[in-house]
């Protein structure tokens, strides 16, 4: 079964999500929600999905960057983004800290802003403390594209969307991104859009 994905303008996307108790995490409704979120994310397809995106203000997100998503991306772009496959996992009650403050901008999209993309600066490396789907503590040290996914999804848990962080002049339809900019280096895109 697929869940309905909330779209920009719905208030659930703009409010901080509440933490889950240990009892809630292990409860059948939350365990079922995790499975439904996984199915919804994979069906979309996407690399992450936060509970607010399915209408629930809970500190819960799922992430998975499958190898099959990389097949259409040129090797040099994968290398520039430091993008590698990420197995499915669950983040609950997250605390994120930046471990490498240098930022890099790449195009991002979002399942809650269907049909649009923009250049978004993100930290290169992060440290995340959270719990998994069994309520066990977990520490994640991530860099590159994985760090970007974590920042994007944890932003959702805090009521923030990528449009709050984007380079405004880079906002475009996904169709125009694919047609005009996908094959170009970020530096070239920034220059042509006057974002130097």
C-alpha beads as a LAMMPS data file, in Angstrom:
LAMMPS data file: protein, C-alpha beads

196 atoms
195 bonds

1 atom types
1 bond types

-500.0 500.0 xlo xhi
-500.0 500.0 ylo yhi
-500.0 500.0 zlo zhi

Masses

1 110.0

Atoms # bond

1 1 1 0.000 0.000 0.000
2 1 1 1.186 3.492 -0.836
3 1 1 0.699 6.496 1.453
4 1 1 -0.364 9.922 0.179
5 1 1 2.586 12.321 0.118
6 1 1 1.859 15.775 1.540
7 1 1 2.687 18.649 -0.806
8 1 1 4.122 22.088 -0.057
9 1 1 1.442 24.307 1.448
10 1 1 0.201 21.644 3.859
11 1 1 0.869 22.784 7.447
12 1 1 2.283 19.422 8.597
13 1 1 5.378 20.146 6.491
14 1 1 6.039 23.383 8.379
15 1 1 5.823 22.272 12.002
16 1 1 8.445 20.518 14.111
17 1 1 7.706 16.821 14.509
18 1 1 7.372 15.313 17.976
19 1 1 9.703 12.626 19.339
20 1 1 8.537 9.035 19.721
21 1 1 8.710 7.146 23.015
22 1 1 10.373 3.724 23.188
23 1 1 6.937 2.138 23.585
24 1 1 5.618 3.946 20.513
25 1 1 8.598 2.896 18.389
26 1 1 7.940 -0.795 19.098
27 1 1 4.162 -0.509 18.728
28 1 1 2.426 -2.240 15.793
29 1 1 1.127 1.077 14.339
30 1 1 4.640 2.587 14.117
31 1 1 6.158 -0.646 12.802
32 1 1 3.450 -0.739 10.125
33 1 1 4.031 2.945 9.345
34 1 1 7.742 2.230 8.764
35 1 1 6.876 -0.495 6.235
36 1 1 4.328 1.714 4.489
37 1 1 6.833 4.591 4.326
38 1 1 9.421 2.247 2.830
39 1 1 6.947 1.100 0.173
40 1 1 5.885 4.693 -0.565
41 1 1 9.500 5.910 -0.850
42 1 1 10.464 3.072 -3.186
43 1 1 7.326 3.509 -5.283
44 1 1 7.868 7.276 -5.737
45 1 1 10.875 6.598 -6.211
46 1 1 12.860 8.597 -3.677
47 1 1 15.935 8.243 -1.473
48 1 1 14.272 9.397 1.731
49 1 1 10.874 10.042 3.254
50 1 1 9.993 11.695 6.558
51 1 1 6.785 11.096 8.502
52 1 1 5.616 14.718 8.051
53 1 1 5.654 14.036 4.315
54 1 1 2.925 11.453 4.839
55 1 1 0.928 13.767 7.090
56 1 1 2.256 12.659 10.495
57 1 1 4.269 15.102 12.653
58 1 1 6.545 12.379 14.069
59 1 1 10.354 12.291 14.408
60 1 1 10.657 9.386 11.972
61 1 1 12.315 9.078 8.564
62 1 1 13.396 6.288 6.238
63 1 1 16.373 6.399 3.857
64 1 1 17.599 4.187 1.022
65 1 1 19.678 5.131 -2.016
66 1 1 19.500 2.085 -4.284
67 1 1 22.151 1.179 -6.829
68 1 1 19.495 1.154 -9.560
69 1 1 18.985 4.913 -8.998
70 1 1 22.638 5.482 -9.983
71 1 1 22.548 3.749 -13.356
72 1 1 21.352 6.794 -15.321
73 1 1 23.835 9.189 -13.667
74 1 1 27.244 9.675 -15.324
75 1 1 30.170 8.299 -13.298
76 1 1 31.784 11.757 -12.990
77 1 1 28.589 13.154 -11.422
78 1 1 28.399 10.265 -8.960
79 1 1 32.035 10.900 -8.019
80 1 1 31.537 14.674 -7.668
81 1 1 28.548 14.078 -5.401
82 1 1 30.328 11.324 -3.465
83 1 1 27.210 9.249 -4.088
84 1 1 27.223 5.556 -3.245
85 1 1 24.356 3.136 -2.523
86 1 1 22.890 3.413 0.984
87 1 1 20.979 0.440 2.420
88 1 1 17.500 0.936 3.861
89 1 1 17.441 2.252 7.417
90 1 1 15.223 4.128 9.834
91 1 1 15.947 7.339 11.765
92 1 1 13.938 8.192 14.876
93 1 1 14.382 11.165 17.258
94 1 1 17.359 12.555 15.372
95 1 1 20.025 15.004 16.503
96 1 1 22.247 16.296 13.698
97 1 1 25.520 18.156 14.015
98 1 1 27.752 19.421 11.216
99 1 1 31.240 17.888 11.234
100 1 1 32.566 19.586 8.099
101 1 1 31.149 23.075 7.735
102 1 1 32.322 23.557 4.139
103 1 1 29.261 23.592 1.914
104 1 1 28.722 22.286 -1.572
105 1 1 25.685 22.970 -3.754
106 1 1 23.939 20.362 -5.871
107 1 1 20.452 20.083 -7.314
108 1 1 17.844 18.602 -5.011
109 1 1 14.257 17.620 -5.510
110 1 1 11.644 16.588 -2.979
111 1 1 8.654 14.275 -3.040
112 1 1 6.690 17.074 -1.328
113 1 1 7.510 19.575 -4.105
114 1 1 6.672 17.371 -7.048
115 1 1 8.117 18.495 -10.357
116 1 1 10.698 21.036 -9.125
117 1 1 14.422 21.207 -8.348
118 1 1 16.963 23.759 -7.143
119 1 1 20.594 24.126 -6.144
120 1 1 20.866 23.648 -2.390
121 1 1 24.050 24.231 -0.384
122 1 1 24.648 21.547 2.249
123 1 1 27.436 20.659 4.657
124 1 1 29.857 18.031 3.373
125 1 1 29.799 15.850 6.504
126 1 1 27.440 15.295 9.423
127 1 1 27.110 13.363 12.680
128 1 1 23.643 12.030 13.520
129 1 1 22.468 10.488 16.767
130 1 1 19.138 8.690 16.556
131 1 1 17.314 5.463 17.250
132 1 1 16.521 2.704 14.804
133 1 1 13.216 0.875 14.301
134 1 1 13.934 -1.307 17.357
135 1 1 14.471 1.724 19.592
136 1 1 18.217 1.099 19.742
137 1 1 20.618 4.072 19.780
138 1 1 22.506 4.630 16.560
139 1 1 25.304 6.994 15.545
140 1 1 25.840 7.835 11.882
141 1 1 28.909 9.577 10.466
142 1 1 28.150 10.544 6.884
143 1 1 29.688 12.561 4.096
144 1 1 28.929 13.414 0.516
145 1 1 25.488 12.575 -0.879
146 1 1 24.536 10.523 2.181
147 1 1 25.155 13.587 4.386
148 1 1 22.948 15.596 1.996
149 1 1 20.104 13.060 2.243
150 1 1 20.331 13.076 6.042
151 1 1 20.235 16.883 6.161
152 1 1 17.260 16.989 3.779
153 1 1 15.216 14.420 5.731
154 1 1 16.092 15.808 9.165
155 1 1 15.086 19.257 7.886
156 1 1 11.626 17.753 7.249
157 1 1 11.478 16.690 10.902
158 1 1 12.101 20.325 11.879
159 1 1 9.535 21.871 9.519
160 1 1 12.113 23.019 6.956
161 1 1 11.990 22.429 3.191
162 1 1 14.843 22.675 0.695
163 1 1 13.253 25.818 -0.743
164 1 1 14.203 27.526 2.540
165 1 1 17.881 26.841 1.811
166 1 1 18.046 26.937 -1.999
167 1 1 19.729 29.412 -4.307
168 1 1 16.465 31.095 -5.351
169 1 1 17.502 31.818 -8.940
170 1 1 18.135 28.095 -9.508
171 1 1 14.548 26.992 -8.785
172 1 1 13.159 25.221 -11.865
173 1 1 10.910 22.458 -13.087
174 1 1 12.361 18.958 -13.112
175 1 1 11.664 18.858 -16.853
176 1 1 13.822 21.939 -17.471
177 1 1 16.552 20.564 -15.197
178 1 1 16.674 17.387 -17.298
179 1 1 16.393 19.269 -20.606
180 1 1 18.813 22.135 -19.938
181 1 1 21.078 21.606 -16.930
182 1 1 21.487 17.954 -15.968
183 1 1 24.642 17.395 -18.001
184 1 1 26.331 20.630 -16.900
185 1 1 28.727 21.099 -14.003
186 1 1 27.328 23.006 -11.032
187 1 1 29.876 25.791 -11.571
188 1 1 28.622 26.279 -15.134
189 1 1 24.983 26.298 -13.957
190 1 1 25.807 28.885 -11.286
191 1 1 27.576 31.092 -13.829
192 1 1 24.784 30.887 -16.421
193 1 1 22.094 31.594 -13.816
194 1 1 24.025 34.504 -12.306
195 1 1 24.683 32.760 -8.981
196 1 1 28.424 33.368 -8.758

Bonds

1 1 1 2
2 1 2 3
3 1 3 4
4 1 4 5
5 1 5 6
6 1 6 7
7 1 7 8
8 1 8 9
9 1 9 10
10 1 10 11
11 1 11 12
12 1 12 13
13 1 13 14
14 1 14 15
15 1 15 16
16 1 16 17
17 1 17 18
18 1 18 19
19 1 19 20
20 1 20 21
21 1 21 22
22 1 22 23
23 1 23 24
24 1 24 25
25 1 25 26
26 1 26 27
27 1 27 28
28 1 28 29
29 1 29 30
30 1 30 31
31 1 31 32
32 1 32 33
33 1 33 34
34 1 34 35
35 1 35 36
36 1 36 37
37 1 37 38
38 1 38 39
39 1 39 40
40 1 40 41
41 1 41 42
42 1 42 43
43 1 43 44
44 1 44 45
45 1 45 46
46 1 46 47
47 1 47 48
48 1 48 49
49 1 49 50
50 1 50 51
51 1 51 52
52 1 52 53
53 1 53 54
54 1 54 55
55 1 55 56
56 1 56 57
57 1 57 58
58 1 58 59
59 1 59 60
60 1 60 61
61 1 61 62
62 1 62 63
63 1 63 64
64 1 64 65
65 1 65 66
66 1 66 67
67 1 67 68
68 1 68 69
69 1 69 70
70 1 70 71
71 1 71 72
72 1 72 73
73 1 73 74
74 1 74 75
75 1 75 76
76 1 76 77
77 1 77 78
78 1 78 79
79 1 79 80
80 1 80 81
81 1 81 82
82 1 82 83
83 1 83 84
84 1 84 85
85 1 85 86
86 1 86 87
87 1 87 88
88 1 88 89
89 1 89 90
90 1 90 91
91 1 91 92
92 1 92 93
93 1 93 94
94 1 94 95
95 1 95 96
96 1 96 97
97 1 97 98
98 1 98 99
99 1 99 100
100 1 100 101
101 1 101 102
102 1 102 103
103 1 103 104
104 1 104 105
105 1 105 106
106 1 106 107
107 1 107 108
108 1 108 109
109 1 109 110
110 1 110 111
111 1 111 112
112 1 112 113
113 1 113 114
114 1 114 115
115 1 115 116
116 1 116 117
117 1 117 118
118 1 118 119
119 1 119 120
120 1 120 121
121 1 121 122
122 1 122 123
123 1 123 124
124 1 124 125
125 1 125 126
126 1 126 127
127 1 127 128
128 1 128 129
129 1 129 130
130 1 130 131
131 1 131 132
132 1 132 133
133 1 133 134
134 1 134 135
135 1 135 136
136 1 136 137
137 1 137 138
138 1 138 139
139 1 139 140
140 1 140 141
141 1 141 142
142 1 142 143
143 1 143 144
144 1 144 145
145 1 145 146
146 1 146 147
147 1 147 148
148 1 148 149
149 1 149 150
150 1 150 151
151 1 151 152
152 1 152 153
153 1 153 154
154 1 154 155
155 1 155 156
156 1 156 157
157 1 157 158
158 1 158 159
159 1 159 160
160 1 160 161
161 1 161 162
162 1 162 163
163 1 163 164
164 1 164 165
165 1 165 166
166 1 166 167
167 1 167 168
168 1 168 169
169 1 169 170
170 1 170 171
171 1 171 172
172 1 172 173
173 1 173 174
174 1 174 175
175 1 175 176
176 1 176 177
177 1 177 178
178 1 178 179
179 1 179 180
180 1 180 181
181 1 181 182
182 1 182 183
183 1 183 184
184 1 184 185
185 1 185 186
186 1 186 187
187 1 187 188
188 1 188 189
189 1 189 190
190 1 190 191
191 1 191 192
192 1 192 193
193 1 193 194
194 1 194 195
195 1 195 196
